[in-house]
Amino acid sequence: MWTVIYLAPDRLTAERIREKMESEGFWVRIRPSHYAVGQYEVLVPSGELEEAQEVLRSIL
């Protein structure tokens, strides 16, 4: 199961985060948000959530 880890303001930001997370060894998906036009959800597998959050903090 996939879990939203971050809501990016635009596709470019979501792509940048995905690239950095993948370079750290995470599986990452992005998809348009159903809640806000133009925003994108960054998702990781639920089992990697805690570790992915730590890496995301260092990216942001």
PDB file of N, CA, C and O in Angstrom, chain B, residues numbered from 101:
ATOM      1  N   MET B 101       0.843  -1.175   0.000  1.00  0.00           N
ATOM      2  CA  MET B 101       0.000   0.000   0.000  1.00  0.00           C
ATOM      3  C   MET B 101       0.894   1.247   0.000  1.00  0.00           C
ATOM      4  O   MET B 101       1.943   1.273   0.645  1.00  0.00           O
ATOM      5  N   TRP B 102       0.473   2.248  -0.714  1.00  0.00           N
ATOM      6  CA  TRP B 102       1.222   3.500  -0.842  1.00  0.00           C
ATOM      7  C   TRP B 102       0.633   4.567   0.066  1.00  0.00           C
ATOM      8  O   TRP B 102      -0.581   4.633   0.259  1.00  0.00           O
ATOM      9  N   THR B 103       1.505   5.404   0.621  1.00  0.00           N
ATOM     10  CA  THR B 103       1.103   6.453   1.558  1.00  0.00           C
ATOM     11  C   THR B 103       1.647   7.800   1.092  1.00  0.00           C
ATOM     12  O   THR B 103       2.798   7.911   0.671  1.00  0.00           O
ATOM     13  N   VAL B 104       0.795   8.821   1.176  1.00  0.00           N
ATOM     14  CA  VAL B 104       1.228  10.172   0.815  1.00  0.00           C
ATOM     15  C   VAL B 104       2.194  10.677   1.878  1.00  0.00           C
ATOM     16  O   VAL B 104       1.886  10.668   3.070  1.00  0.00           O
ATOM     17  N   ILE B 105       3.361  11.115   1.431  1.00  0.00           N
ATOM     18  CA  ILE B 105       4.376  11.618   2.352  1.00  0.00           C
ATOM     19  C   ILE B 105       4.514  13.131   2.241  1.00  0.00           C
ATOM     20  O   ILE B 105       4.979  13.791   3.170  1.00  0.00           O
ATOM     21  N   TYR B 106       4.102  13.677   1.089  1.00  0.00           N
ATOM     22  CA  TYR B 106       4.271  15.119   0.882  1.00  0.00           C
ATOM     23  C   TYR B 106       3.296  15.593  -0.185  1.00  0.00           C
ATOM     24  O   TYR B 106       3.014  14.871  -1.141  1.00  0.00           O
ATOM     25  N   LEU B 107       2.784  16.801  -0.020  1.00  0.00           N
ATOM     26  CA  LEU B 107       1.924  17.434  -1.012  1.00  0.00           C
ATOM     27  C   LEU B 107       2.721  18.575  -1.633  1.00  0.00           C
ATOM     28  O   LEU B 107       2.911  19.624  -1.017  1.00  0.00           O
ATOM     29  N   ALA B 108       3.180  18.357  -2.849  1.00  0.00           N
ATOM     30  CA  ALA B 108       4.027  19.338  -3.537  1.00  0.00           C
ATOM     31  C   ALA B 108       3.162  20.405  -4.209  1.00  0.00           C
ATOM     32  O   ALA B 108       2.070  20.102  -4.689  1.00  0.00           O
ATOM     33  N   PRO B 109       3.640  21.642  -4.245  1.00  0.00           N
ATOM     34  CA  PRO B 109       2.856  22.728  -4.841  1.00  0.00           C
ATOM     35  C   PRO B 109       2.737  22.638  -6.359  1.00  0.00           C
ATOM     36  O   PRO B 109       1.846  23.245  -6.952  1.00  0.00           O
ATOM     37  N   ASP B 110       3.646  21.872  -6.993  1.00  0.00           N
ATOM     38  CA  ASP B 110       3.597  21.736  -8.452  1.00  0.00           C
ATOM     39  C   ASP B 110       4.335  20.467  -8.877  1.00  0.00           C
ATOM     40  O   ASP B 110       5.011  19.824  -8.073  1.00  0.00           O
ATOM     41  N   ARG B 111       4.192  20.122 -10.152  1.00  0.00           N
ATOM     42  CA  ARG B 111       4.793  18.886 -10.661  1.00  0.00           C
ATOM     43  C   ARG B 111       6.320  18.935 -10.603  1.00  0.00           C
ATOM     44  O   ARG B 111       6.957  17.931 -10.283  1.00  0.00           O
ATOM     45  N   LEU B 112       6.904  20.073 -10.904  1.00  0.00           N
ATOM     46  CA  LEU B 112       8.362  20.197 -10.904  1.00  0.00           C
ATOM     47  C   LEU B 112       8.946  19.874  -9.524  1.00  0.00           C
ATOM     48  O   LEU B 112       9.944  19.161  -9.421  1.00  0.00           O
ATOM     49  N   THR B 113       8.330  20.392  -8.482  1.00  0.00           N
ATOM     50  CA  THR B 113       8.782  20.114  -7.117  1.00  0.00           C
ATOM     51  C   THR B 113       8.622  18.633  -6.792  1.00  0.00           C
ATOM     52  O   THR B 113       9.509  18.028  -6.191  1.00  0.00           O
ATOM     53  N   ALA B 114       7.494  18.052  -7.188  1.00  0.00           N
ATOM     54  CA  ALA B 114       7.255  16.625  -6.945  1.00  0.00           C
ATOM     55  C   ALA B 114       8.296  15.770  -7.659  1.00  0.00           C
ATOM     56  O   ALA B 114       8.796  14.799  -7.092  1.00  0.00           O
ATOM     57  N   GLU B 115       8.623  16.122  -8.894  1.00  0.00           N
ATOM     58  CA  GLU B 115       9.634  15.380  -9.657  1.00  0.00           C
ATOM     59  C   GLU B 115      11.008  15.481  -8.992  1.00  0.00           C
ATOM     60  O   GLU B 115      11.744  14.497  -8.920  1.00  0.00           O
ATOM     61  N   ARG B 116      11.343  16.673  -8.509  1.00  0.00           N
ATOM     62  CA  ARG B 116      12.633  16.879  -7.847  1.00  0.00           C
ATOM     63  C   ARG B 116      12.737  16.011  -6.593  1.00  0.00           C
ATOM     64  O   ARG B 116      13.767  15.382  -6.347  1.00  0.00           O
ATOM     65  N   ILE B 117      11.662  15.984  -5.804  1.00  0.00           N
ATOM     66  CA  ILE B 117      11.647  15.165  -4.589  1.00  0.00           C
ATOM     67  C   ILE B 117      11.735  13.688  -4.949  1.00  0.00           C
ATOM     68  O   ILE B 117      12.471  12.934  -4.311  1.00  0.00           O
ATOM     69  N   ARG B 118      10.986  13.269  -5.971  1.00  0.00           N
ATOM     70  CA  ARG B 118      11.028  11.863  -6.388  1.00  0.00           C
ATOM     71  C   ARG B 118      12.450  11.458  -6.788  1.00  0.00           C
ATOM     72  O   ARG B 118      12.931  10.400  -6.383  1.00  0.00           O
ATOM     73  N   GLU B 119      13.115  12.288  -7.573  1.00  0.00           N
ATOM     74  CA  GLU B 119      14.479  11.971  -8.005  1.00  0.00           C
ATOM     75  C   GLU B 119      15.425  11.811  -6.817  1.00  0.00           C
ATOM     76  O   GLU B 119      16.228  10.879  -6.781  1.00  0.00           O
ATOM     77  N   LYS B 120      15.333  12.706  -5.859  1.00  0.00           N
ATOM     78  CA  LYS B 120      16.222  12.635  -4.694  1.00  0.00           C
ATOM     79  C   LYS B 120      15.899  11.425  -3.823  1.00  0.00           C
ATOM     80  O   LYS B 120      16.804  10.759  -3.319  1.00  0.00           O
ATOM     81  N   MET B 121      14.610  11.142  -3.647  1.00  0.00           N
ATOM     82  CA  MET B 121      14.219   9.982  -2.837  1.00  0.00           C
ATOM     83  C   MET B 121      14.649   8.685  -3.521  1.00  0.00           C
ATOM     84  O   MET B 121      15.122   7.763  -2.857  1.00  0.00           O
ATOM     85  N   GLU B 122      14.489   8.607  -4.837  1.00  0.00           N
ATOM     86  CA  GLU B 122      14.906   7.409  -5.564  1.00  0.00           C
ATOM     87  C   GLU B 122      16.420   7.226  -5.500  1.00  0.00           C
ATOM     88  O   GLU B 122      16.905   6.095  -5.453  1.00  0.00           O
ATOM     89  N   SER B 123      17.163   8.318  -5.497  1.00  0.00           N
ATOM     90  CA  SER B 123      18.621   8.201  -5.392  1.00  0.00           C
ATOM     91  C   SER B 123      19.044   7.673  -4.018  1.00  0.00           C
ATOM     92  O   SER B 123      20.152   7.163  -3.855  1.00  0.00           O
ATOM     93  N   GLU B 124      18.146   7.801  -3.030  1.00  0.00           N
ATOM     94  CA  GLU B 124      18.390   7.260  -1.687  1.00  0.00           C
ATOM     95  C   GLU B 124      17.881   5.821  -1.559  1.00  0.00           C
ATOM     96  O   GLU B 124      18.005   5.207  -0.499  1.00  0.00           O
ATOM     97  N   GLY B 125      17.306   5.285  -2.649  1.00  0.00           N
ATOM     98  CA  GLY B 125      16.876   3.891  -2.659  1.00  0.00           C
ATOM     99  C   GLY B 125      15.398   3.651  -2.393  1.00  0.00           C
ATOM    100  O   GLY B 125      14.991   2.503  -2.211  1.00  0.00           O
ATOM    101  N   PHE B 126      14.592   4.693  -2.365  1.00  0.00           N
ATOM    102  CA  PHE B 126      13.156   4.542  -2.109  1.00  0.00           C
ATOM    103  C   PHE B 126      12.380   4.377  -3.406  1.00  0.00           C
ATOM    104  O   PHE B 126      12.760   4.915  -4.446  1.00  0.00           O
ATOM    105  N   TRP B 127      11.293   3.629  -3.331  1.00  0.00           N
ATOM    106  CA  TRP B 127      10.332   3.582  -4.424  1.00  0.00           C
ATOM    107  C   TRP B 127       9.408   4.761  -4.207  1.00  0.00           C
ATOM    108  O   TRP B 127       8.902   4.957  -3.101  1.00  0.00           O
ATOM    109  N   VAL B 128       9.180   5.545  -5.237  1.00  0.00           N
ATOM    110  CA  VAL B 128       8.377   6.760  -5.104  1.00  0.00           C
ATOM    111  C   VAL B 128       7.437   6.883  -6.296  1.00  0.00           C
ATOM    112  O   VAL B 128       7.810   6.606  -7.436  1.00  0.00           O
ATOM    113  N   ARG B 129       6.216   7.302  -6.007  1.00  0.00           N
ATOM    114  CA  ARG B 129       5.242   7.620  -7.050  1.00  0.00           C
ATOM    115  C   ARG B 129       4.789   9.054  -6.843  1.00  0.00           C
ATOM    116  O   ARG B 129       4.807   9.570  -5.726  1.00  0.00           O
ATOM    117  N   ILE B 130       4.385   9.686  -7.926  1.00  0.00           N
ATOM    118  CA  ILE B 130       3.727  10.981  -7.793  1.00  0.00           C
ATOM    119  C   ILE B 130       2.418  10.913  -8.570  1.00  0.00           C
ATOM    120  O   ILE B 130       2.300  10.179  -9.552  1.00  0.00           O
ATOM    121  N   ARG B 131       1.443  11.686  -8.116  1.00  0.00           N
ATOM    122  CA  ARG B 131       0.163  11.748  -8.821  1.00  0.00           C
ATOM    123  C   ARG B 131      -0.484  13.096  -8.527  1.00  0.00           C
ATOM    124  O   ARG B 131      -0.229  13.697  -7.484  1.00  0.00           O
ATOM    125  N   PRO B 132      -1.316  13.566  -9.443  1.00  0.00           N
ATOM    126  CA  PRO B 132      -2.021  14.827  -9.187  1.00  0.00           C
ATOM    127  C   PRO B 132      -2.900  14.688  -7.944  1.00  0.00           C
ATOM    128  O   PRO B 132      -3.506  13.642  -7.713  1.00  0.00           O
ATOM    129  N   SER B 133      -2.959  15.731  -7.168  1.00  0.00           N
ATOM    130  CA  SER B 133      -3.789  15.729  -5.965  1.00  0.00           C
ATOM    131  C   SER B 133      -5.255  15.834  -6.354  1.00  0.00           C
ATOM    132  O   SER B 133      -5.614  16.546  -7.292  1.00  0.00           O
ATOM    133  N   HIS B 134      -6.089  15.123  -5.625  1.00  0.00           N
ATOM    134  CA  HIS B 134      -7.530  15.204  -5.850  1.00  0.00           C
ATOM    135  C   HIS B 134      -8.136  16.375  -5.086  1.00  0.00           C
ATOM    136  O   HIS B 134      -9.314  16.689  -5.256  1.00  0.00           O
ATOM    137  N   TYR B 135      -7.342  17.015  -4.252  1.00  0.00           N
ATOM    138  CA  TYR B 135      -7.856  18.048  -3.366  1.00  0.00           C
ATOM    139  C   TYR B 135      -7.549  19.463  -3.817  1.00  0.00           C
ATOM    140  O   TYR B 135      -8.284  20.392  -3.482  1.00  0.00           O
ATOM    141  N   ALA B 136      -6.475  19.642  -4.572  1.00  0.00           N
ATOM    142  CA  ALA B 136      -6.088  20.990  -4.983  1.00  0.00           C
ATOM    143  C   ALA B 136      -5.524  20.951  -6.402  1.00  0.00           C
ATOM    144  O   ALA B 136      -4.649  20.142  -6.711  1.00  0.00           O
ATOM    145  N   VAL B 137      -6.023  21.814  -7.240  1.00  0.00           N
ATOM    146  CA  VAL B 137      -5.578  21.870  -8.630  1.00  0.00           C
ATOM    147  C   VAL B 137      -4.119  22.318  -8.687  1.00  0.00           C
ATOM    148  O   VAL B 137      -3.736  23.294  -8.042  1.00  0.00           O
ATOM    149  N   GLY B 138      -3.317  21.605  -9.452  1.00  0.00           N
ATOM    150  CA  GLY B 138      -1.914  21.964  -9.634  1.00  0.00           C
ATOM    151  C   GLY B 138      -0.969  21.328  -8.637  1.00  0.00           C
ATOM    152  O   GLY B 138       0.240  21.302  -8.871  1.00  0.00           O
ATOM    153  N   GLN B 139      -1.482  20.817  -7.536  1.00  0.00           N
ATOM    154  CA  GLN B 139      -0.618  20.190  -6.539  1.00  0.00           C
ATOM    155  C   GLN B 139      -0.462  18.698  -6.842  1.00  0.00           C
ATOM    156  O   GLN B 139      -1.317  18.083  -7.479  1.00  0.00           O
ATOM    157  N   TYR B 140       0.654  18.135  -6.367  1.00  0.00           N
ATOM    158  CA  TYR B 140       0.953  16.726  -6.603  1.00  0.00           C
ATOM    159  C   TYR B 140       1.277  16.032  -5.293  1.00  0.00           C
ATOM    160  O   TYR B 140       1.939  16.593  -4.419  1.00  0.00           O
ATOM    161  N   GLU B 141       0.797  14.795  -5.172  1.00  0.00           N
ATOM    162  CA  GLU B 141       1.087  13.972  -4.006  1.00  0.00           C
ATOM    163  C   GLU B 141       2.344  13.152  -4.283  1.00  0.00           C
ATOM    164  O   GLU B 141       2.506  12.594  -5.368  1.00  0.00           O
ATOM    165  N   VAL B 142       3.221  13.085  -3.300  1.00  0.00           N
ATOM    166  CA  VAL B 142       4.409  12.235  -3.369  1.00  0.00           C
ATOM    167  C   VAL B 142       4.126  11.055  -2.445  1.00  0.00           C
ATOM    168  O   VAL B 142       3.842  11.245  -1.262  1.00  0.00           O
ATOM    169  N   LEU B 143       4.202   9.841  -2.980  1.00  0.00           N
ATOM    170  CA  LEU B 143       3.851   8.647  -2.226  1.00  0.00           C
ATOM    171  C   LEU B 143       5.025   7.683  -2.114  1.00  0.00           C
ATOM    172  O   LEU B 143       5.857   7.585  -3.016  1.00  0.00           O
ATOM    173  N   VAL B 144       5.075   6.972  -0.989  1.00  0.00           N
ATOM    174  CA  VAL B 144       6.061   5.911  -0.764  1.00  0.00           C
ATOM    175  C   VAL B 144       5.327   4.693  -0.204  1.00  0.00           C
ATOM    176  O   VAL B 144       4.221   4.834   0.318  1.00  0.00           O
ATOM    177  N   PRO B 145       5.920   3.502  -0.302  1.00  0.00           N
ATOM    178  CA  PRO B 145       5.301   2.327   0.310  1.00  0.00           C
ATOM    179  C   PRO B 145       5.151   2.529   1.825  1.00  0.00           C
ATOM    180  O   PRO B 145       6.038   3.082   2.476  1.00  0.00           O
ATOM    181  N   SER B 146       4.038   2.081   2.365  1.00  0.00           N
ATOM    182  CA  SER B 146       3.744   2.270   3.791  1.00  0.00           C
ATOM    183  C   SER B 146       4.845   1.736   4.697  1.00  0.00           C
ATOM    184  O   SER B 146       5.124   2.328   5.740  1.00  0.00           O
ATOM    185  N   GLY B 147       5.466   0.643   4.323  1.00  0.00           N
ATOM    186  CA  GLY B 147       6.516   0.045   5.140  1.00  0.00           C
ATOM    187  C   GLY B 147       7.783   0.890   5.233  1.00  0.00           C
ATOM    188  O   GLY B 147       8.614   0.671   6.114  1.00  0.00           O
ATOM    189  N   GLU B 148       7.928   1.847   4.332  1.00  0.00           N
ATOM    190  CA  GLU B 148       9.117   2.703   4.320  1.00  0.00           C
ATOM    191  C   GLU B 148       8.818   4.106   4.845  1.00  0.00           C
ATOM    192  O   GLU B 148       9.672   4.989   4.770  1.00  0.00           O
ATOM    193  N   LEU B 149       7.621   4.315   5.370  1.00  0.00           N
ATOM    194  CA  LEU B 149       7.166   5.659   5.720  1.00  0.00           C
ATOM    195  C   LEU B 149       8.097   6.390   6.683  1.00  0.00           C
ATOM    196  O   LEU B 149       8.513   7.512   6.392  1.00  0.00           O
ATOM    197  N   GLU B 150       8.430   5.791   7.807  1.00  0.00           N
ATOM    198  CA  GLU B 150       9.242   6.486   8.817  1.00  0.00           C
ATOM    199  C   GLU B 150      10.623   6.851   8.280  1.00  0.00           C
ATOM    200  O   GLU B 150      11.090   7.976   8.462  1.00  0.00           O
ATOM    201  N   GLU B 151      11.263   5.910   7.629  1.00  0.00           N
ATOM    202  CA  GLU B 151      12.592   6.170   7.076  1.00  0.00           C
ATOM    203  C   GLU B 151      12.515   7.226   5.966  1.00  0.00           C
ATOM    204  O   GLU B 151      13.385   8.090   5.860  1.00  0.00           O
ATOM    205  N   ALA B 152      11.474   7.148   5.147  1.00  0.00           N
ATOM    206  CA  ALA B 152      11.302   8.115   4.060  1.00  0.00           C
ATOM    207  C   ALA B 152      11.055   9.520   4.606  1.00  0.00           C
ATOM    208  O   ALA B 152      11.513  10.500   4.019  1.00  0.00           O
ATOM    209  N   GLN B 153      10.335   9.626   5.722  1.00  0.00           N
ATOM    210  CA  GLN B 153      10.092  10.939   6.327  1.00  0.00           C
ATOM    211  C   GLN B 153      11.402  11.583   6.774  1.00  0.00           C
ATOM    212  O   GLN B 153      11.585  12.791   6.619  1.00  0.00           O
ATOM    213  N   GLU B 154      12.300  10.794   7.318  1.00  0.00           N
ATOM    214  CA  GLU B 154      13.601  11.323   7.750  1.00  0.00           C
ATOM    215  C   GLU B 154      14.388  11.862   6.558  1.00  0.00           C
ATOM    216  O   GLU B 154      14.972  12.943   6.630  1.00  0.00           O
ATOM    217  N   VAL B 155      14.399  11.109   5.470  1.00  0.00           N
ATOM    218  CA  VAL B 155      15.116  11.542   4.272  1.00  0.00           C
ATOM    219  C   VAL B 155      14.447  12.772   3.679  1.00  0.00           C
ATOM    220  O   VAL B 155      15.131  13.693   3.233  1.00  0.00           O
ATOM    221  N   LEU B 156      13.131  12.798   3.668  1.00  0.00           N
ATOM    222  CA  LEU B 156      12.405  13.954   3.130  1.00  0.00           C
ATOM    223  C   LEU B 156      12.751  15.223   3.900  1.00  0.00           C
ATOM    224  O   LEU B 156      12.922  16.284   3.300  1.00  0.00           O
ATOM    225  N   ARG B 157      12.856  15.126   5.211  1.00  0.00           N
ATOM    226  CA  ARG B 157      13.230  16.298   6.020  1.00  0.00           C
ATOM    227  C   ARG B 157      14.581  16.862   5.583  1.00  0.00           C
ATOM    228  O   ARG B 157      14.761  18.079   5.534  1.00  0.00           O
ATOM    229  N   SER B 158      15.513  15.994   5.270  1.00  0.00           N
ATOM    230  CA  SER B 158      16.835  16.472   4.844  1.00  0.00           C
ATOM    231  C   SER B 158      16.788  17.088   3.445  1.00  0.00           C
ATOM    232  O   SER B 158      17.595  17.959   3.121  1.00  0.00           O
ATOM    233  N   ILE B 159      15.854  16.641   2.625  1.00  0.00           N
ATOM    234  CA  ILE B 159      15.710  17.188   1.273  1.00  0.00           C
ATOM    235  C   ILE B 159      15.088  18.577   1.315  1.00  0.00           C
ATOM    236  O   ILE B 159      15.507  19.484   0.596  1.00  0.00           O
ATOM    237  N   LEU B 160      14.079  18.725   2.171  1.00  0.00           N
ATOM    238  CA  LEU B 160      13.369  20.004   2.237  1.00  0.00           C
ATOM    239  C   LEU B 160      14.176  20.998   3.029  1.00  0.00           C
ATOM    240  O   LEU B 160      13.751  22.141   3.201  1.00  0.00           O
TER     241      LEU B 160
END
